[in-house]
Amino acid sequence: MQKRKHLIFFSNFRRPKGERNFG
């Protein structure tokens, strides 16, 4: 579960526009 959060955080940092798309 923590790994998924890390992945989302990374994606959010790299693509703040895709953060909402991820969750």
C-alpha positions as CSV (number, residue, x, y, z in Angstrom):
1,M,0.0,0.0,0.0
2,Q,2.9,2.3,0.8
3,K,4.5,1.5,-2.6
4,R,1.3,2.6,-4.4
5,K,1.3,5.9,-2.5
6,H,4.9,6.4,-3.4
7,L,4.1,5.8,-7.1
8,I,1.3,8.2,-7.0
9,F,3.4,10.8,-5.2
10,F,6.1,10.4,-7.9
11,S,3.6,10.6,-10.7
12,N,2.1,13.6,-9.0
13,F,5.5,15.3,-8.8
14,R,6.3,14.5,-12.4
15,R,2.8,15.2,-13.8
16,P,0.7,17.3,-11.3
17,K,-2.1,17.1,-14.0
18,G,-2.2,13.3,-13.8
19,E,-2.3,13.2,-10.0
20,R,-6.1,13.5,-10.1
21,N,-6.3,10.9,-12.9
22,F,-4.4,8.5,-10.7
23,G,-6.7,8.9,-7.8
